[in-house]
Amino acid sequence: MYSSCAKVFFGFGDKKFEEKKMEDVKREDLLKKIDSLFKLTNIASLRAKELNTGVKKLVDVSPFEKVTTTAVREILAGKVKMKISKKSNE
C-alpha cells in the first residue's frame, strides 16, 4: 500500500501513468457536471459496462485502473454526457 503523498509512475512505451485512486475524485466536482447523484451513478455504471466490453477509453488512464474509476474520470473530464430521449406513448 502506498502512502497518500507517494506518487507512483508506470511506464508503457512513451506514456507514463501516475497511479491515481478513486479518492482523488471529489463528489462535489462530479456534481457540477451531473446535477443528481442518482443520474451520476447510473451514467457511471452504464459507461463502466461499455468500457468492460472493450470500448475505447476517452481519457488517458493507467492500464491497471478499474473501469468504474475510468468512467468517473471521463465524466469529470466532460467526455461523457447524458442524453435524454423522449419516447412516444404510441
C-alpha positions as CSV (number, residue, x, y, z in Angstrom):
1,M,0.0,0.0,0.0
2,Y,1.3,3.5,-0.9
3,S,1.1,6.5,1.4
4,S,-1.3,9.2,0.3
5,C,1.5,11.5,-0.6
6,A,3.5,9.0,-2.6
7,K,3.5,9.2,-6.4
8,V,4.0,6.0,-8.4
9,F,4.5,6.0,-12.1
10,F,4.0,3.2,-14.5
11,G,5.8,3.4,-17.9
12,F,4.4,1.9,-21.0
13,G,6.3,2.9,-24.1
14,D,6.3,6.7,-24.4
15,K,3.4,7.1,-21.9
16,K,3.8,7.4,-18.1
17,F,0.8,7.0,-15.9
18,E,0.6,8.3,-12.4
19,E,-1.2,6.0,-10.0
20,K,-4.4,7.6,-9.0
21,K,-7.1,6.4,-6.7
22,M,-10.9,7.0,-6.8
23,E,-10.4,9.1,-3.6
24,D,-8.7,11.7,-5.8
25,V,-12.0,12.5,-7.4
26,K,-14.3,14.8,-5.4
27,R,-18.0,14.2,-5.4
28,E,-18.6,18.0,-5.5
29,D,-16.7,18.2,-8.7
30,L,-18.7,15.4,-10.3
31,L,-22.0,17.0,-9.2
32,K,-21.0,20.2,-11.1
33,K,-21.1,18.0,-14.2
34,I,-24.2,16.0,-13.4
35,D,-26.8,17.6,-11.2
36,S,-28.0,14.5,-9.4
37,L,-26.2,11.8,-7.6
38,F,-28.7,9.2,-8.9
39,K,-28.0,10.3,-12.5
40,L,-24.3,10.3,-11.9
41,T,-24.4,6.8,-10.5
42,N,-26.4,5.5,-13.5
43,I,-24.3,7.2,-16.1
44,A,-21.0,5.9,-14.5
45,S,-22.5,2.4,-14.3
46,L,-23.6,2.4,-17.9
47,R,-20.2,3.8,-19.1
48,A,-18.3,1.2,-17.0
49,K,-20.3,-1.6,-18.6
50,E,-19.4,-0.1,-22.0
51,L,-15.7,0.1,-21.1
52,N,-15.8,-3.5,-19.8
53,T,-16.8,-4.7,-23.3
54,G,-13.7,-3.1,-24.8
55,V,-14.9,0.3,-26.0
56,K,-12.1,2.9,-26.4
57,K,-11.4,5.0,-23.3
58,L,-11.9,8.7,-23.7
59,V,-9.2,9.8,-21.3
60,D,-5.6,8.7,-20.7
61,V,-5.5,6.3,-17.8
62,S,-3.3,3.6,-16.4
63,P,-4.0,0.2,-17.9
64,F,-4.3,-1.0,-14.3
65,E,-7.2,1.3,-13.5
66,K,-10.6,-0.2,-12.9
67,V,-13.4,0.6,-15.4
68,T,-15.5,2.2,-12.8
69,T,-12.8,4.7,-12.0
70,T,-12.2,5.4,-15.7
71,A,-15.9,6.0,-16.2
72,V,-15.9,8.6,-13.4
73,R,-12.8,10.3,-14.8
74,E,-14.4,10.5,-18.2
75,I,-17.5,12.2,-16.7
76,L,-15.3,14.6,-14.7
77,A,-13.4,15.5,-17.9
78,G,-16.7,16.2,-19.7
79,K,-16.3,13.4,-22.2
80,V,-19.4,11.5,-21.2
81,K,-22.8,13.2,-21.0
82,M,-26.4,12.2,-20.5
83,K,-28.8,12.4,-23.4
84,I,-32.5,12.3,-22.6
85,S,-34.7,10.9,-25.3
86,K,-38.4,11.3,-25.3
87,K,-40.4,8.1,-26.1
88,S,-43.8,8.4,-27.6
89,N,-46.7,6.5,-25.9
90,E,-47.8,5.0,-29.2
